[in-house]
Amino acid sequence: MDIPKDLGDGLNLRQATKNDTDALVKMQIHAFANPDTGELEEYLGGWTRDMLRGKHPTFQPQDFLVVEDTKTH
């Protein structure tokens, strides 16, 4: 698959960059919140932040794929 890829309707699939860190951290802690209590999974935020900072031995920021709405970013 070629990346970036235009998905149509203003959506673009692309590799993440360090600039996506805050948005990806927010998405991770909310997406995996406890379904019973709504408690956010804060540890995932730290783990995600470390991966995007290049602190993981086998993971780089571009290993995340992001679908961006080019109309709203």
All heavy atoms as TSV, in Angstrom:
chain	resi	resn	atom	element	x	y	z
A	1	MET	N	N	0.851	-1.187	0.000
A	1	MET	CA	C	0.000	0.000	0.000
A	1	MET	C	C	0.888	1.238	0.000
A	1	MET	O	O	1.867	1.301	0.727
A	1	MET	CB	C	-0.887	-0.004	1.240
A	1	MET	CG	C	-1.681	1.264	1.374
A	1	MET	SD	S	-2.574	1.518	2.928
A	1	MET	CE	C	-3.365	-0.013	3.195
A	2	ASP	N	N	0.538	2.174	-0.833
A	2	ASP	CA	C	1.254	3.442	-0.859
A	2	ASP	C	C	0.733	4.342	0.247
A	2	ASP	O	O	-0.475	4.479	0.442
A	2	ASP	CB	C	1.077	4.133	-2.213
A	2	ASP	CG	C	1.736	3.375	-3.345
A	2	ASP	OD1	O	2.757	2.717	-3.091
A	2	ASP	OD2	O	1.226	3.441	-4.472
A	3	ILE	N	N	1.658	4.950	0.986
A	3	ILE	CA	C	1.278	5.875	2.051
A	3	ILE	C	C	2.079	7.142	1.824
A	3	ILE	O	O	3.295	7.064	1.650
A	3	ILE	CB	C	1.568	5.272	3.431
A	3	ILE	CG1	C	0.710	4.028	3.612
A	3	ILE	CG2	C	1.306	6.270	4.534
A	3	ILE	CD1	C	0.930	3.277	4.890
A	4	PRO	N	N	1.471	8.318	1.832
A	4	PRO	CA	C	0.073	8.589	2.159
A	4	PRO	C	C	-0.877	8.119	1.056
A	4	PRO	O	O	-0.488	7.961	-0.094
A	4	PRO	CB	C	0.021	10.101	2.331
A	4	PRO	CG	C	1.167	10.635	1.551
A	4	PRO	CD	C	2.215	9.542	1.544
A	5	LYS	N	N	-2.113	7.925	1.465
A	5	LYS	CA	C	-3.134	7.441	0.540
A	5	LYS	C	C	-4.395	8.263	0.714
A	5	LYS	O	O	-4.895	8.429	1.825
A	5	LYS	CB	C	-3.430	5.978	0.822
A	5	LYS	CG	C	-4.462	5.367	-0.113
A	5	LYS	CD	C	-4.617	3.889	0.156
A	5	LYS	CE	C	-5.635	3.262	-0.744
A	5	LYS	NZ	N	-5.182	3.055	-2.098
A	6	ASP	N	N	-4.906	8.774	-0.388
A	6	ASP	CA	C	-6.163	9.518	-0.380
A	6	ASP	C	C	-7.299	8.509	-0.275
A	6	ASP	O	O	-7.453	7.631	-1.118
A	6	ASP	CB	C	-6.279	10.333	-1.661
A	6	ASP	CG	C	-7.531	11.194	-1.717
A	6	ASP	OD1	O	-8.406	11.050	-0.849
A	6	ASP	OD2	O	-7.623	12.004	-2.650
A	7	LEU	N	N	-8.094	8.609	0.779
A	7	LEU	CA	C	-9.217	7.702	0.998
A	7	LEU	C	C	-10.528	8.266	0.470
A	7	LEU	O	O	-11.566	7.626	0.578
A	7	LEU	CB	C	-9.356	7.393	2.489
A	7	LEU	CG	C	-8.137	6.752	3.148
A	7	LEU	CD1	C	-8.367	6.598	4.643
A	7	LEU	CD2	C	-7.801	5.427	2.508
A	8	GLY	N	N	-10.479	9.465	-0.081
A	8	GLY	CA	C	-11.685	10.108	-0.582
A	8	GLY	C	C	-12.392	10.903	0.502
A	8	GLY	O	O	-12.121	10.762	1.688
A	9	ASP	N	N	-13.275	11.761	0.098
A	9	ASP	CA	C	-14.087	12.592	0.989
A	9	ASP	C	C	-13.236	13.381	1.993
A	9	ASP	O	O	-13.619	13.571	3.137
A	9	ASP	CB	C	-15.122	11.742	1.718
A	9	ASP	CG	C	-16.256	12.590	2.286
A	9	ASP	OD1	O	-16.568	13.640	1.688
A	9	ASP	OD2	O	-16.812	12.205	3.328
A	10	GLY	N	N	-12.041	13.806	1.565
A	10	GLY	CA	C	-11.187	14.622	2.420
A	10	GLY	C	C	-10.409	13.847	3.462
A	10	GLY	O	O	-9.798	14.442	4.344
A	11	LEU	N	N	-10.417	12.519	3.383
A	11	LEU	CA	C	-9.682	11.695	4.343
A	11	LEU	C	C	-8.378	11.217	3.733
A	11	LEU	O	O	-8.330	10.811	2.572
A	11	LEU	CB	C	-10.520	10.492	4.784
A	11	LEU	CG	C	-11.845	10.823	5.448
A	11	LEU	CD1	C	-12.604	9.542	5.763
A	11	LEU	CD2	C	-11.646	11.653	6.710
A	12	ASN	N	N	-7.320	11.262	4.524
A	12	ASN	CA	C	-6.003	10.889	4.055
A	12	ASN	C	C	-5.355	9.950	5.067
A	12	ASN	O	O	-5.282	10.279	6.249
A	12	ASN	CB	C	-5.150	12.150	3.869
A	12	ASN	CG	C	-3.850	11.864	3.180
A	12	ASN	OD1	O	-3.797	11.091	2.239
A	12	ASN	ND2	N	-2.788	12.486	3.654
A	13	LEU	N	N	-4.919	8.775	4.619
A	13	LEU	CA	C	-4.173	7.844	5.455
A	13	LEU	C	C	-2.703	8.204	5.338
A	13	LEU	O	O	-2.173	8.331	4.233
A	13	LEU	CB	C	-4.403	6.406	4.979
A	13	LEU	CG	C	-3.612	5.323	5.700
A	13	LEU	CD1	C	-4.119	5.172	7.137
A	13	LEU	CD2	C	-3.723	4.002	4.956
A	14	ARG	N	N	-2.057	8.367	6.494
A	14	ARG	CA	C	-0.640	8.746	6.478
A	14	ARG	C	C	0.055	8.177	7.702
A	14	ARG	O	O	-0.581	7.734	8.653
A	14	ARG	CB	C	-0.478	10.262	6.437
A	14	ARG	CG	C	-1.031	10.964	7.676
A	14	ARG	CD	C	-0.725	12.452	7.654
A	14	ARG	NE	N	-1.292	13.155	8.785
A	14	ARG	CZ	C	-0.807	13.155	10.019
A	14	ARG	NH1	N	0.289	12.483	10.305
A	14	ARG	NH2	N	-1.400	13.834	10.991
A	15	GLN	N	N	1.365	8.210	7.663
A	15	GLN	CA	C	2.151	7.810	8.819
A	15	GLN	C	C	2.162	8.957	9.828
A	15	GLN	O	O	2.152	10.128	9.447
A	15	GLN	CB	C	3.576	7.472	8.403
A	15	GLN	CG	C	3.644	6.226	7.539
A	15	GLN	CD	C	5.033	6.000	6.988
A	15	GLN	OE1	O	5.570	6.859	6.303
A	15	GLN	NE2	N	5.597	4.839	7.298
A	16	ALA	N	N	2.183	8.600	11.102
A	16	ALA	CA	C	2.223	9.615	12.150
A	16	ALA	C	C	3.600	10.267	12.215
A	16	ALA	O	O	4.589	9.721	11.724
A	16	ALA	CB	C	1.889	8.989	13.498
A	17	THR	N	N	3.627	11.441	12.816
A	17	THR	CA	C	4.869	12.145	13.119
A	17	THR	C	C	4.836	12.508	14.594
A	17	THR	O	O	3.818	12.363	15.272
A	17	THR	CB	C	5.016	13.435	12.288
A	17	THR	OG1	O	4.033	14.388	12.744
A	17	THR	CG2	C	4.850	13.172	10.798
A	18	LYS	N	N	5.942	13.011	15.087
A	18	LYS	CA	C	5.987	13.451	16.486
A	18	LYS	C	C	4.949	14.537	16.758
A	18	LYS	O	O	4.480	14.683	17.876
A	18	LYS	CB	C	7.390	13.927	16.857
A	18	LYS	CG	C	8.374	12.787	16.960
A	18	LYS	CD	C	9.743	13.266	17.388
A	18	LYS	CE	C	10.687	12.077	17.479
A	18	LYS	NZ	N	11.992	12.458	17.996
A	19	ASN	N	N	4.556	15.281	15.735
A	19	ASN	CA	C	3.546	16.329	15.902
A	19	ASN	C	C	2.168	15.768	16.232
A	19	ASN	O	O	1.291	16.507	16.679
A	19	ASN	CB	C	3.456	17.193	14.646
A	19	ASN	CG	C	4.691	18.026	14.436
A	19	ASN	OD1	O	5.432	18.320	15.368
A	19	ASN	ND2	N	4.950	18.391	13.198
A	20	ASP	N	N	1.960	14.479	16.011
A	20	ASP	CA	C	0.679	13.837	16.304
A	20	ASP	C	C	0.599	13.310	17.740
A	20	ASP	O	O	-0.415	12.740	18.131
A	20	ASP	CB	C	0.453	12.658	15.337
A	20	ASP	CG	C	0.326	13.113	13.903
A	20	ASP	OD1	O	-0.505	14.001	13.640
A	20	ASP	OD2	O	1.047	12.570	13.045
A	21	THR	N	N	1.650	13.486	18.512
A	21	THR	CA	C	1.736	12.880	19.844
A	21	THR	C	C	0.533	13.197	20.709
A	21	THR	O	O	-0.114	12.279	21.234
A	21	THR	CB	C	3.038	13.296	20.553
A	21	THR	OG1	O	4.151	12.825	19.783
A	21	THR	CG2	C	3.107	12.733	21.950
A	22	ASP	N	N	0.211	14.448	20.920
A	22	ASP	CA	C	-0.880	14.805	21.843
A	22	ASP	C	C	-2.212	14.199	21.410
A	22	ASP	O	O	-2.957	13.667	22.237
A	22	ASP	CB	C	-1.005	16.320	21.990
A	22	ASP	CG	C	0.156	16.932	22.753
A	22	ASP	OD1	O	0.851	16.196	23.489
A	22	ASP	OD2	O	0.363	18.147	22.622
A	23	ALA	N	N	-2.505	14.255	20.124
A	23	ALA	CA	C	-3.767	13.699	19.630
A	23	ALA	C	C	-3.802	12.182	19.791
A	23	ALA	O	O	-4.833	11.613	20.174
A	23	ALA	CB	C	-3.979	14.084	18.169
A	24	LEU	N	N	-2.696	11.502	19.531
A	24	LEU	CA	C	-2.672	10.046	19.672
A	24	LEU	C	C	-2.745	9.620	21.127
A	24	LEU	O	O	-3.395	8.632	21.455
A	24	LEU	CB	C	-1.433	9.472	18.989
A	24	LEU	CG	C	-1.500	9.477	17.463
A	24	LEU	CD1	C	-0.137	9.142	16.864
A	24	LEU	CD2	C	-2.558	8.508	16.974
A	25	VAL	N	N	-2.096	10.359	22.020
A	25	VAL	CA	C	-2.185	10.058	23.456
A	25	VAL	C	C	-3.636	10.194	23.905
A	25	VAL	O	O	-4.174	9.307	24.578
A	25	VAL	CB	C	-1.259	10.975	24.273
A	25	VAL	CG1	C	-1.587	10.924	25.754
A	25	VAL	CG2	C	0.198	10.591	24.041
A	26	LYS	N	N	-4.283	11.278	23.525
A	26	LYS	CA	C	-5.678	11.497	23.909
A	26	LYS	C	C	-6.574	10.385	23.376
A	26	LYS	O	O	-7.440	9.859	24.085
A	26	LYS	CB	C	-6.148	12.858	23.397
A	26	LYS	CG	C	-7.548	13.210	23.806
A	26	LYS	CD	C	-7.932	14.603	23.322
A	26	LYS	CE	C	-9.348	14.938	23.726
A	26	LYS	NZ	N	-9.732	16.268	23.249
A	27	MET	N	N	-6.359	9.995	22.123
A	27	MET	CA	C	-7.162	8.937	21.531
A	27	MET	C	C	-6.963	7.620	22.281
A	27	MET	O	O	-7.927	6.934	22.605
A	27	MET	CB	C	-6.788	8.765	20.050
A	27	MET	CG	C	-7.647	7.772	19.284
A	27	MET	SD	S	-7.151	6.033	19.316
A	27	MET	CE	C	-5.467	6.055	18.813
A	28	GLN	N	N	-5.727	7.278	22.590
A	28	GLN	CA	C	-5.436	6.010	23.262
A	28	GLN	C	C	-6.093	5.932	24.649
A	28	GLN	O	O	-6.705	4.924	24.987
A	28	GLN	CB	C	-3.928	5.802	23.415
A	28	GLN	CG	C	-3.207	5.527	22.122
A	28	GLN	CD	C	-3.368	4.096	21.664
A	28	GLN	OE1	O	-4.382	3.728	21.100
A	28	GLN	NE2	N	-2.356	3.295	21.883
A	29	ILE	N	N	-5.950	6.973	25.448
A	29	ILE	CA	C	-6.476	6.887	26.814
A	29	ILE	C	C	-8.001	6.876	26.835
A	29	ILE	O	O	-8.602	6.282	27.718
A	29	ILE	CB	C	-5.905	7.988	27.742
A	29	ILE	CG1	C	-6.335	9.376	27.324
A	29	ILE	CG2	C	-4.399	7.875	27.839
A	29	ILE	CD1	C	-5.922	10.481	28.274
A	30	HIS	N	N	-8.627	7.498	25.830
A	30	HIS	CA	C	-10.087	7.476	25.749
A	30	HIS	C	C	-10.616	6.203	25.108
A	30	HIS	O	O	-11.622	5.644	25.542
A	30	HIS	CB	C	-10.607	8.704	24.995
A	30	HIS	CG	C	-10.561	9.949	25.815
A	30	HIS	ND1	N	-9.435	10.729	25.897
A	30	HIS	CD2	C	-11.482	10.526	26.604
A	30	HIS	CE1	C	-9.676	11.750	26.709
A	30	HIS	NE2	N	-10.910	11.648	27.148
A	31	ALA	N	N	-9.929	5.724	24.075
A	31	ALA	CA	C	-10.394	4.521	23.371
A	31	ALA	C	C	-10.375	3.291	24.266
A	31	ALA	O	O	-11.207	2.407	24.125
A	31	ALA	CB	C	-9.532	4.275	22.133
A	32	PHE	N	N	-9.445	3.259	25.202
A	32	PHE	CA	C	-9.314	2.095	26.073
A	32	PHE	C	C	-9.741	2.382	27.503
A	32	PHE	O	O	-9.328	1.700	28.435
A	32	PHE	CB	C	-7.875	1.568	26.014
A	32	PHE	CG	C	-7.523	1.050	24.649
A	32	PHE	CD1	C	-6.774	1.817	23.770
A	32	PHE	CD2	C	-7.971	-0.192	24.230
A	32	PHE	CE1	C	-6.463	1.355	22.501
A	32	PHE	CE2	C	-7.666	-0.672	22.960
A	32	PHE	CZ	C	-6.912	0.109	22.096
A	33	ALA	N	N	-10.600	3.390	27.676
A	33	ALA	CA	C	-11.135	3.699	29.003
A	33	ALA	C	C	-11.920	2.503	29.536
A	33	ALA	O	O	-12.494	1.722	28.772
A	33	ALA	CB	C	-12.033	4.931	28.938
A	34	ASN	N	N	-11.954	2.388	30.834
A	34	ASN	CA	C	-12.706	1.304	31.472
A	34	ASN	C	C	-14.180	1.444	31.098
A	34	ASN	O	O	-14.803	2.461	31.380
A	34	ASN	CB	C	-12.521	1.370	32.988
A	34	ASN	CG	C	-13.188	0.228	33.700
A	34	ASN	OD1	O	-14.368	-0.062	33.496
A	34	ASN	ND2	N	-12.432	-0.425	34.563
A	35	PRO	N	N	-14.765	0.421	30.471
A	35	PRO	CA	C	-16.147	0.533	30.017
A	35	PRO	C	C	-17.161	0.624	31.166
A	35	PRO	O	O	-18.254	1.140	30.979
A	35	PRO	CB	C	-16.370	-0.730	29.188
A	35	PRO	CG	C	-15.340	-1.691	29.663
A	35	PRO	CD	C	-14.175	-0.867	30.123
A	36	ASP	N	N	-16.790	0.147	32.343
A	36	ASP	CA	C	-17.708	0.181	33.479
A	36	ASP	C	C	-17.661	1.500	34.239
A	36	ASP	O	O	-18.683	1.987	34.710
A	36	ASP	CB	C	-17.404	-0.971	34.441
A	36	ASP	CG	C	-17.621	-2.325	33.799
A	36	ASP	OD1	O	-18.571	-2.455	32.985
A	36	ASP	OD2	O	-16.838	-3.247	34.082
A	37	THR	N	N	-16.460	2.074	34.354
A	37	THR	CA	C	-16.310	3.276	35.175
A	37	THR	C	C	-16.016	4.535	34.373
A	37	THR	O	O	-16.143	5.635	34.875
A	37	THR	CB	C	-15.167	3.086	36.186
A	37	THR	OG1	O	-13.926	2.976	35.463
A	37	THR	CG2	C	-15.391	1.868	37.058
A	38	GLY	N	N	-15.581	4.365	33.117
A	38	GLY	CA	C	-15.179	5.514	32.320
A	38	GLY	C	C	-13.795	6.022	32.678
A	38	GLY	O	O	-13.322	6.997	32.105
A	39	GLU	N	N	-13.123	5.350	33.635
A	39	GLU	CA	C	-11.786	5.772	34.046
A	39	GLU	C	C	-10.821	5.645	32.868
A	39	GLU	O	O	-10.771	4.614	32.200
A	39	GLU	CB	C	-11.296	4.911	35.213
A	39	GLU	CG	C	-9.960	5.333	35.749
A	39	GLU	CD	C	-9.536	4.480	36.942
A	39	GLU	OE1	O	-10.376	3.738	37.491
A	39	GLU	OE2	O	-8.363	4.554	37.292
A	40	LEU	N	N	-10.082	6.715	32.624
A	40	LEU	CA	C	-9.157	6.737	31.498
A	40	LEU	C	C	-7.935	5.877	31.783
A	40	LEU	O	O	-7.506	5.753	32.932
A	40	LEU	CB	C	-8.727	8.164	31.192
A	40	LEU	CG	C	-9.851	9.131	30.837
A	40	LEU	CD1	C	-9.280	10.519	30.567
A	40	LEU	CD2	C	-10.659	8.638	29.660
A	41	GLU	N	N	-7.388	5.282	30.752
A	41	GLU	CA	C	-6.196	4.447	30.875
A	41	GLU	C	C	-4.957	5.317	30.683
A	41	GLU	O	O	-4.314	5.305	29.642
A	41	GLU	CB	C	-6.242	3.303	29.856
A	41	GLU	CG	C	-7.360	2.327	30.092
A	41	GLU	CD	C	-7.200	1.516	31.380
A	41	GLU	OE1	O	-6.117	1.518	32.003
A	41	GLU	OE2	O	-8.192	0.883	31.766
A	42	GLU	N	N	-4.613	6.068	31.726
A	42	GLU	CA	C	-3.517	7.035	31.662
A	42	GLU	C	C	-2.177	6.381	31.343
A	42	GLU	O	O	-1.332	6.979	30.683
A	42	GLU	CB	C	-3.426	7.826	32.966
A	42	GLU	CG	C	-4.646	8.665	33.275
A	42	GLU	CD	C	-4.837	9.867	32.354
A	42	GLU	OE1	O	-3.890	10.269	31.647
A	42	GLU	OE2	O	-5.961	10.409	32.351
A	43	TYR	N	N	-1.970	5.139	31.825
A	43	TYR	CA	C	-0.684	4.490	31.555
A	43	TYR	C	C	-0.451	4.328	30.051
A	43	TYR	O	O	0.691	4.397	29.585
A	43	TYR	CB	C	-0.577	3.147	32.271
A	43	TYR	CG	C	-1.332	2.020	31.606
A	43	TYR	CD1	C	-0.705	1.192	30.688
A	43	TYR	CD2	C	-2.680	1.797	31.880
A	43	TYR	CE1	C	-1.395	0.170	30.061
A	43	TYR	CE2	C	-3.372	0.781	31.259
A	43	TYR	CZ	C	-2.726	-0.033	30.346
A	43	TYR	OH	O	-3.407	-1.035	29.728
A	44	LEU	N	N	-1.532	4.123	29.290
A	44	LEU	CA	C	-1.393	4.014	27.840
A	44	LEU	C	C	-0.925	5.331	27.230
A	44	LEU	O	O	-0.233	5.337	26.217
A	44	LEU	CB	C	-2.708	3.597	27.195
A	44	LEU	CG	C	-3.042	2.123	27.247
A	44	LEU	CD1	C	-4.415	1.864	26.639
A	44	LEU	CD2	C	-2.000	1.284	26.575
A	45	GLY	N	N	-1.299	6.430	27.854
A	45	GLY	CA	C	-0.844	7.726	27.373
A	45	GLY	C	C	0.662	7.858	27.483
A	45	GLY	O	O	1.326	8.309	26.553
A	46	GLY	N	N	1.210	7.438	28.630
A	46	GLY	CA	C	2.662	7.490	28.820
A	46	GLY	C	C	3.392	6.566	27.867
A	46	GLY	O	O	4.431	6.918	27.292
A	47	TRP	N	N	2.841	5.374	27.693
A	47	TRP	CA	C	3.440	4.395	26.792
A	47	TRP	C	C	3.417	4.913	25.358
A	47	TRP	O	O	4.419	4.833	24.634
A	47	TRP	CB	C	2.673	3.089	26.935
A	47	TRP	CG	C	3.188	1.931	26.162
A	47	TRP	CD1	C	4.444	1.383	26.225
A	47	TRP	CD2	C	2.457	1.159	25.214
A	47	TRP	NE1	N	4.526	0.306	25.387
A	47	TRP	CE2	C	3.320	0.133	24.739
A	47	TRP	CE3	C	1.165	1.210	24.728
A	47	TRP	CZ2	C	2.925	-0.790	23.805
A	47	TRP	CZ3	C	0.777	0.268	23.795
A	47	TRP	CH2	C	1.650	-0.709	23.349
A	48	THR	N	N	2.295	5.477	24.948
A	48	THR	CA	C	2.165	6.029	23.605
A	48	THR	C	C	3.144	7.184	23.408
A	48	THR	O	O	3.824	7.272	22.384
A	48	THR	CB	C	0.720	6.497	23.352
A	48	THR	OG1	O	-0.155	5.384	23.533
A	48	THR	CG2	C	0.544	7.070	21.958
A	49	ARG	N	N	3.225	8.054	24.405
A	49	ARG	CA	C	4.140	9.197	24.327
A	49	ARG	C	C	5.591	8.708	24.178
A	49	ARG	O	O	6.361	9.230	23.377
A	49	ARG	CB	C	3.981	10.078	25.562
A	49	ARG	CG	C	4.579	11.454	25.411
A	49	ARG	CD	C	4.214	12.358	26.575
A	49	ARG	NE	N	2.792	12.632	26.684
A	49	ARG	CZ	C	2.108	13.477	25.911
A	49	ARG	NH1	N	2.725	14.139	24.961
A	49	ARG	NH2	N	0.821	13.677	26.106
A	50	ASP	N	N	5.958	7.689	24.945
A	50	ASP	CA	C	7.318	7.145	24.839
A	50	ASP	C	C	7.587	6.597	23.439
A	50	ASP	O	O	8.665	6.805	22.877
A	50	ASP	CB	C	7.543	6.029	25.865
A	50	ASP	CG	C	7.778	6.554	27.262
A	50	ASP	OD1	O	7.986	7.786	27.428
A	50	ASP	OD2	O	7.764	5.736	28.202
A	51	MET	N	N	6.618	5.878	22.871
A	51	MET	CA	C	6.813	5.325	21.530
A	51	MET	C	C	6.992	6.433	20.497
A	51	MET	O	O	7.821	6.331	19.593
A	51	MET	CB	C	5.644	4.426	21.137
A	51	MET	CG	C	5.648	3.116	21.881
A	51	MET	SD	S	4.508	1.894	21.213
A	51	MET	CE	C	2.939	2.719	21.360
A	52	LEU	N	N	6.234	7.505	20.641
A	52	LEU	CA	C	6.320	8.598	19.677
A	52	LEU	C	C	7.563	9.456	19.882
A	52	LEU	O	O	7.961	10.204	18.992
A	52	LEU	CB	C	5.052	9.444	19.721
A	52	LEU	CG	C	3.866	8.729	19.076
A	52	LEU	CD1	C	2.550	9.293	19.555
A	52	LEU	CD2	C	3.965	8.809	17.568
A	53	ARG	N	N	8.192	9.344	21.037
A	53	ARG	CA	C	9.449	10.058	21.289
A	53	ARG	C	C	10.659	9.256	20.819
A	53	ARG	O	O	11.788	9.699	20.969
A	53	ARG	CB	C	9.591	10.350	22.780
A	53	ARG	CG	C	8.682	11.425	23.279
A	53	ARG	CD	C	8.928	11.668	24.747
A	53	ARG	NE	N	8.048	12.702	25.236
A	53	ARG	CZ	C	7.679	12.829	26.501
A	53	ARG	NH1	N	8.124	11.984	27.413
A	53	ARG	NH2	N	6.871	13.792	26.866
A	54	GLY	N	N	10.415	8.041	20.317
A	54	GLY	CA	C	11.516	7.200	19.872
A	54	GLY	C	C	12.188	6.452	21.005
A	54	GLY	O	O	13.319	6.009	20.869
A	55	LYS	N	N	11.505	6.298	22.149
A	55	LYS	CA	C	12.102	5.621	23.305
A	55	LYS	C	C	11.833	4.121	23.329
A	55	LYS	O	O	12.244	3.432	24.237
A	55	LYS	CB	C	11.590	6.250	24.601
A	55	LYS	CG	C	12.081	7.660	24.794
A	55	LYS	CD	C	11.694	8.200	26.136
A	55	LYS	CE	C	12.290	9.580	26.326
A	55	LYS	NZ	N	12.058	10.078	27.675
A	56	HIS	N	N	11.129	3.615	22.343
A	56	HIS	CA	C	10.861	2.182	22.269
A	56	HIS	C	C	11.890	1.579	21.308
A	56	HIS	O	O	12.148	2.143	20.245
A	56	HIS	CB	C	9.437	1.925	21.766
A	56	HIS	CG	C	9.001	0.522	21.913
A	56	HIS	ND1	N	9.349	-0.444	21.010
A	56	HIS	CD2	C	8.256	-0.084	22.867
A	56	HIS	CE1	C	8.831	-1.598	21.384
A	56	HIS	NE2	N	8.166	-1.410	22.514
A	57	PRO	N	N	12.481	0.434	21.655
A	57	PRO	CA	C	13.556	-0.105	20.813
A	57	PRO	C	C	13.124	-0.583	19.428
A	57	PRO	O	O	13.949	-0.669	18.528
A	57	PRO	CB	C	14.106	-1.276	21.638
A	57	PRO	CG	C	13.004	-1.654	22.563
A	57	PRO	CD	C	12.240	-0.385	22.847
A	58	THR	N	N	11.844	-0.877	19.239
A	58	THR	CA	C	11.418	-1.416	17.946
A	58	THR	C	C	10.273	-0.642	17.307
A	58	THR	O	O	9.679	-1.108	16.344
A	58	THR	CB	C	10.980	-2.892	18.096
A	58	THR	OG1	O	9.839	-2.952	18.965
A	58	THR	CG2	C	12.100	-3.757	18.634
A	59	PHE	N	N	9.951	0.527	17.820
A	59	PHE	CA	C	8.796	1.281	17.332
A	59	PHE	C	C	9.202	2.722	17.094
A	59	PHE	O	O	9.871	3.336	17.919
A	59	PHE	CB	C	7.663	1.232	18.371
A	59	PHE	CG	C	6.335	1.627	17.816
A	59	PHE	CD1	C	5.466	0.691	17.309
A	59	PHE	CD2	C	5.948	2.964	17.799
A	59	PHE	CE1	C	4.231	1.053	16.793
A	59	PHE	CE2	C	4.718	3.342	17.288
A	59	PHE	CZ	C	3.860	2.379	16.785
A	60	GLN	N	N	8.789	3.257	15.969
A	60	GLN	CA	C	9.055	4.643	15.599
A	60	GLN	C	C	7.727	5.351	15.365
A	60	GLN	O	O	6.716	4.699	15.084
A	60	GLN	CB	C	9.906	4.694	14.334
A	60	GLN	CG	C	11.259	4.039	14.480
A	60	GLN	CD	C	12.107	4.739	15.523
A	60	GLN	OE1	O	12.225	5.962	15.538
A	60	GLN	NE2	N	12.705	3.969	16.405
A	61	PRO	N	N	7.696	6.687	15.437
A	61	PRO	CA	C	6.439	7.411	15.226
A	61	PRO	C	C	5.731	7.025	13.926
A	61	PRO	O	O	4.510	6.890	13.903
A	61	PRO	CB	C	6.867	8.880	15.202
A	61	PRO	CG	C	8.095	8.922	16.037
A	61	PRO	CD	C	8.795	7.603	15.772
A	62	GLN	N	N	6.477	6.796	12.862
A	62	GLN	CA	C	5.859	6.480	11.576
A	62	GLN	C	C	5.217	5.093	11.557
A	62	GLN	O	O	4.529	4.739	10.601
A	62	GLN	CB	C	6.855	6.641	10.426
A	62	GLN	CG	C	8.057	5.740	10.490
A	62	GLN	CD	C	9.225	6.328	11.256
A	62	GLN	OE1	O	9.080	7.239	12.059
A	62	GLN	NE2	N	10.408	5.796	11.000
A	63	ASP	N	N	5.392	4.302	12.613
A	63	ASP	CA	C	4.726	2.999	12.698
A	63	ASP	C	C	3.241	3.129	13.035
A	63	ASP	O	O	2.482	2.186	12.833
A	63	ASP	CB	C	5.418	2.097	13.719
A	63	ASP	CG	C	6.812	1.690	13.272
A	63	ASP	OD1	O	7.059	1.612	12.053
A	63	ASP	OD2	O	7.667	1.437	14.148
A	64	PHE	N	N	2.835	4.274	13.578
A	64	PHE	CA	C	1.414	4.569	13.758
A	64	PHE	C	C	0.863	5.027	12.418
A	64	PHE	O	O	1.508	5.783	11.701
A	64	PHE	CB	C	1.193	5.734	14.732
A	64	PHE	CG	C	1.050	5.364	16.169
A	64	PHE	CD1	C	2.056	5.672	17.073
A	64	PHE	CD2	C	-0.097	4.749	16.643
A	64	PHE	CE1	C	1.921	5.368	18.403
A	64	PHE	CE2	C	-0.245	4.439	17.971
A	64	PHE	CZ	C	0.775	4.740	18.866
A	65	LEU	N	N	-0.338	4.591	12.080
A	65	LEU	CA	C	-1.028	5.119	10.907
A	65	LEU	C	C	-2.178	5.990	11.379
A	65	LEU	O	O	-2.861	5.654	12.350
A	65	LEU	CB	C	-1.560	3.991	10.022
A	65	LEU	CG	C	-0.499	3.141	9.350
A	65	LEU	CD1	C	-1.151	2.025	8.544
A	65	LEU	CD2	C	0.411	3.965	8.472
A	66	VAL	N	N	-2.372	7.103	10.723
A	66	VAL	CA	C	-3.358	8.093	11.097
A	66	VAL	C	C	-4.274	8.348	9.899
A	66	VAL	O	O	-3.789	8.486	8.778
A	66	VAL	CB	C	-2.667	9.420	11.499
A	66	VAL	CG1	C	-3.671	10.517	11.776
A	66	VAL	CG2	C	-1.756	9.208	12.697
A	67	VAL	N	N	-5.573	8.385	10.146
A	67	VAL	CA	C	-6.498	8.851	9.124
A	67	VAL	C	C	-6.846	10.289	9.504
A	67	VAL	O	O	-7.419	10.538	10.556
A	67	VAL	CB	C	-7.779	7.977	9.032
A	67	VAL	CG1	C	-8.756	8.588	8.043
A	67	VAL	CG2	C	-7.416	6.558	8.630
A	68	GLU	N	N	-6.449	11.206	8.656
A	68	GLU	CA	C	-6.645	12.636	8.924
A	68	GLU	C	C	-7.742	13.182	8.029
A	68	GLU	O	O	-7.762	12.927	6.821
A	68	GLU	CB	C	-5.343	13.384	8.662
A	68	GLU	CG	C	-5.448	14.867	8.905
A	68	GLU	CD	C	-4.134	15.594	8.664
A	68	GLU	OE1	O	-3.291	15.084	7.904
A	68	GLU	OE2	O	-3.976	16.675	9.224
A	69	ASP	N	N	-8.662	13.922	8.640
A	69	ASP	CA	C	-9.655	14.660	7.880
A	69	ASP	C	C	-8.984	15.956	7.442
A	69	ASP	O	O	-8.708	16.826	8.266
A	69	ASP	CB	C	-10.879	14.934	8.754
A	69	ASP	CG	C	-12.004	15.610	8.000
A	69	ASP	OD1	O	-11.739	16.269	6.975
A	69	ASP	OD2	O	-13.152	15.477	8.440
A	70	THR	N	N	-8.682	16.063	6.165
A	70	THR	CA	C	-7.943	17.220	5.679
A	70	THR	C	C	-8.739	18.518	5.764
A	70	THR	O	O	-8.166	19.600	5.677
A	70	THR	CB	C	-7.479	16.995	4.227
A	70	THR	OG1	O	-8.619	16.760	3.398
A	70	THR	CG2	C	-6.516	15.810	4.134
A	71	LYS	N	N	-10.056	18.403	5.987
A	71	LYS	CA	C	-10.888	19.602	6.117
A	71	LYS	C	C	-10.743	20.214	7.504
A	71	LYS	O	O	-10.858	21.418	7.674
A	71	LYS	CB	C	-12.344	19.259	5.858
A	71	LYS	CG	C	-12.609	18.732	4.457
A	71	LYS	CD	C	-14.031	18.224	4.340
A	71	LYS	CE	C	-14.196	17.404	3.086
A	71	LYS	NZ	N	-15.410	16.599	3.107
A	72	THR	N	N	-10.538	19.376	8.520
A	72	THR	CA	C	-10.481	19.870	9.899
A	72	THR	C	C	-9.143	19.599	10.587
A	72	THR	O	O	-8.902	20.113	11.666
A	72	THR	CB	C	-11.571	19.205	10.755
A	72	THR	OG1	O	-11.339	17.794	10.786
A	72	THR	CG2	C	-12.966	19.499	10.209
A	73	HIS	N	N	-8.318	18.771	9.972
A	73	HIS	CA	C	-7.025	18.333	10.535
A	73	HIS	C	C	-7.224	17.654	11.861
A	73	HIS	O	O	-6.452	17.663	12.747
A	73	HIS	CB	C	-6.030	19.489	10.628
A	73	HIS	CG	C	-5.722	20.084	9.295
A	73	HIS	ND1	N	-4.887	19.489	8.403
A	73	HIS	CD2	C	-6.209	21.184	8.674
A	73	HIS	CE1	C	-4.832	20.211	7.306
A	73	HIS	NE2	N	-5.634	21.256	7.429
